[in-house]
Amino acid sequence: MNELLTLIKERHSTRGLFDPSRRIAREDLDKIMEAARWAPTAHNMQNFEVILVDDRNTIGAIAAIKTPVSLAFVRENYEQLSFSAAELSRKKTGILGSSFPVAWLKPGVRKKDLRGEDGNEFLRDELLSAPVLGIVLYEPARRAPASKGDFLGIISLGCMMENMWMMAQSLGIGFHIVSSLSNGSPGKGIRRMLAIPKKYVIAYSFRLGYLAGAPQDYLRVRRDLRDFVHNNKYGKKWDAC
C-alpha cells in the first residue's frame, strides 16, 4: 500500500526534452496500453481508441503545425499563475508563471498582444524529441445509458489517462499530456495525417520518452487534507491522522 502511495506521489508531468534515440521497448508500450485497457469506464463502454505514433516523419509533421494562441486560454491561465515559489506554496494550487512565454504573463492581455504568436512554438522541440506520441480518441455518440452530456464518459477518459500515467511512472518512462493538439488547426491537421474518422474527437495527446538530461526541478504543491475533505457535512473539516 505504501509503495502505491509513493508511486502516486512521485507521478508528475515530465516536461523537457526526451532522448529521441532511446526507443521505448514494445513490451513496455504493451504494458502501458494494457493499463489503459483495464481502466474503469462508465457502463464498461471502453469508449476510447489510442493511436501510438512512432514514425519520426509523422511526429515532425505534427510538431510543425502552427496554431493560433487562444486569447481565452491566456486570460484564464493567468488567473492560475503564481510568480514566486512562496506565492505558489501559499496558494497550494496552480503553477509558476515561469512555465509560459512572457507575453502571457500580464493581466488584461489583448488579442493584438498575441499577434504572430504560435501556441505550439514553446512545445515544438519537446514534440520532436518524443520517441512516441499518443493520440487518444473519443466517440461522443457512444455513451452510457441515460447520461446526456456523458460526464461519466469524460471521467472514464481521465481514469484511462491515470492508468497509463501510473504504469509509465512505474517503468521509469516520462509521460507528458499535450492538450494543445486536440482542437483547432492542430486537430484538423492531425485528423488528415492519421486518417481519423469523423465520428471521433481528439480527447488529448501525450508524449512518452526518457529525459535527455536531468529532470527539471520545479515546485509541486497540493492542498492539505483539511483543505478539501469534510466529515459528515460540508464545513466540518476532516481530522487526518
Helices and strands as residue ranges (DSSP letters): H 2-10, H 26-37, G 42-44, E 49-53, H 56-63, H 71-78, E 81-82, H 85-91, E 95-96, G 97-99, G 102-104, G 111-114, G 121-123, H 124-129, E 132-138, H 151-170, E 174-178, H 184-194, E 201-209, H 225-228
